[in-house]
C-alpha cells in the first residue's frame, strides 16, 4: 500500500466515524422530540426549528463538499465556491 493510499484509507475511517457521530446526534434529537413520556419530550421554538434546519443544511453541504473532495481532490467552501487544496 502506498503512502497516499494509506492516508486516503485513514481519512475515510475518520469520515465514517464523523458520519456515525452525526447520525447518533440526529437519532438522539429524534428520540427526544418523539418521546411518549411528556416529561422527556422536548418541543422546539420556531427560532430553534429554523436554527436546526440551518444546521442540517450546513451538514448536508459539508458532506457534499467532503464527497466532492474525495472524488476530485479539490476542496470547496460550504457556499459552493471551489478552491484548490
Residue pairs with C-beta under 8 A, 6 or more apart in sequence:
1 9
8 70
12 70
15 66
15 70
19 63
22 59
29 52
32 40
32 41
32 42
33 41
33 42
33 43
33 44
34 41
35 41
35 42
44 52
58 78
61 78
61 80
62 78
65 75
65 76
65 77
65 78
68 74
68 76
68 82
69 75
69 76
69 85
73 85
74 82
74 83
74 84
74 85
75 82
75 83
75 84
75 85
76 82
76 83
77 83
